Amino acid sequence: MKKIRLTILLTFISNLLSAQDKSDIIQFDKSLNQFHNVRDFSISKDGNEAYFTIQSPNQEISQLAYIKKENNKWSKPELLPFCDSYMYLEPFLSFNNNRLFFVSDRPLNDSISTKKDFDIWYVDRNNKNDEWSKPINMGDPVNSELDEFYPSVSKNNNLYFTMVSSKGLGKDDIYFCKWEGDSYSNPILLNENINSASYEFNAFISEKEDFIIFSKYKEEDGQGSGDLYISKKDENGKWKKATNLGTPINTEYMEYCPFYDEKKQILYFTSKRNNLKPRKFNNISDLSKHINESSNGLSKIYMISFKIE
């Protein structure tokens, strides 16, 4: 009898802890639910600026937006001024917050009307109150005739990104270009502890390059779709075997586009998690609020306190 009671008690505690873990994951800003799909995320070192991507339901439209914290509240989202009819996505702020990297299929210059493949671009400013420059293409050797996605830059300016190449290990692979003082090296494929014959993408690199968080798709140790993984460097500076971040961060739905605030130890990520369940609604407003504000299968940005040791 005591054994049965102990089993019931342990099960109750386990369920309670699981419920608390799940409640720790919250939407970054519910005001963004006015948009169909909100993904990608980068926040400034002082926590007062945030950049993200807004997309139409089927991703025909993709634009970059930002919000600023005023009187401890986030402002209304605004589009970045250089956004036009082309695709813009995946913003990432440099360590000093004065360079914003992103991805676009915009032409190389204004005199060409035909869009390009997806390249990594950036804009500069002198300080947080200054205006951003016109977009500048990263050029060779970072960009190529292939698609480059999801830039992430360490404190020493080494650039990590996703690329699909016949010279890679799989469908999507993660590469980096080493900053050599005045230019970047040719892209270097990360080792097999990161990449595989499947899909690896959306890598966030830490400031000191001592850990990397990224997505892998439908792995054997995953939850069923895209999962977030982490790899750390060993004493020789080599990437160790990536490990799944587990539940409740990962679900049977897609988790991707990680960003880690090292100062506040907060993990931001995009998820298509869905917990909608039928119930009776008091009125149309109640129905609308429930559908829009819940985890409803659309891309939303989530956050959780997460300590990396």
C-alpha angles and dihedrals in degrees: 000000000000090000091053091049091048091050091050091048093049091048090051092049091047092051091046093051090047091052091049091049091052092048089055089069110080137168112266096229122353091202086076089068087089085081126070099227126014117178144152118044141203127173129193122249092253091049094236101109129051129183128195146153126261117200138181118246093269095031096247087131123046124172138168120240137176141198131199130209112243121177088350092304129103116247124231113282117265131190118246107255097239095057112114137154094313128086119275125180149139106045121196127183119219120238092265091045092233099103123059116198121198144155126252143159092215117136118269091249139009094254091067118074098186113094120237132224114276112292136173113255136174143199126207137210135178096231141346092275094051126092121257118253124240114284116279122201114230090225126190134019094017097048124047141161086288128079117270119195145179108019118206123176131200125218091266090053098253106154124222122190146151122259136172109220137157086228092061130088098250149347097306121012136182119240136174135207116211117227107233100188099271104020144017127260122236113282114282120206113230115238130266092270085072107023129048142166088282132057125311117168149138098050122188113200121205122238093255094036090240095125138021129200119200145147129266122187126233098337121175091248093044132101096248108282135027112344133187117244134184132210128187130197122252126226089279094054094254123136113254124218109293117244130207114253088221130206141358089028092050122050138172086275130072119292116183147132100062125193123180125204100208095189096053095027094232124147115211120191143157120248139178092204116154127203099158113141130178117260140148115279127211095217143333092281090055090049093048094048093049094050096044101040099041125083092272107169095270121114110274133165116246133185137202136174104254127173118206114200 
